[in-house]
Each structure stands twice: as structure tokens, then as C-alpha cells.
Amino acid sequence: MELYAELDNDIIPVAKLSDQDVYQVSWANVHKEAKTGDFPIRIFNEEGYTTYRKAQRSEEDLSKVASIFTVSLNHPGSVREGLFVQTEFIAVVVALLVWWMANSMRSQIME
């Protein structure tokens, strides 16, 4: 059975995992721009998908199209990602520190 999911008025196909009756909805968003809180994911079969596309083309109310079922997803929101400074900056500082220590030790040995 082909299934489709509605996310933010966009329809995406639902993947069926191997020979089991297990389905998966996947999509990608910029984490900081993703909505927070609970939002519904409506699931449609092929007939519902066709009805949804017709309603979309004729600019009708999409919420009136019947879905098979609805799943509620809770997204708690984005958190600060990564360190305060970039890792490249830390690597450069460490490299300069190692070079300075090696150069100063060489100077002491040469005296």
C-alpha cells in the first residue's frame, strides 16, 4: 500500500521498511527554523492523495480532505549547537602554542 504524509501543506511519500508492515516518514529541515511544539502529520492512501492534490490545484481547504489517520509529533525545539568558538580556531591556537613552545625550547638549547 502506498502512503503519503502531509507536513506543512506539503505531501511527501512514506517509505515502507523491508517486508514488514512498518512505515517511516522522513524529511529534513534547518534545525533552527523547525517549528516547536506538537504538530500533526496526516497520513493518506493513494485515493486520499489524489483527493488532496485535486483540492490543492483548485485551492480548496486542505484540512477538509479526509486522511487515514493522524500522528502527532512533538518537537521540543533547537538547542545551542556546538562550542562557543569554532574548532578550527581552537586547532590554530593549539598549533601556534606548540610552535611557540618548541621554538622557545630550541632557543634555550642553542644558548
CORUR-V462909 format. One record per helix or strand of 3 or more residues. SS is the DSSP state (hx for helix, st for strand). FROM is the first residue (numbers start at 1). TO is the last residue. Records with the same first field share a line. If there is no record, write none. Layout:
# CORUR-V462909
SS = FROM-TO, FROM-TO
This chain:
# CORUR-V462909
st = 4-7, 10-13, 15-17, 22-24, 37-44, 69-75
hx = 31-33, 46-57, 62-64, 87-110
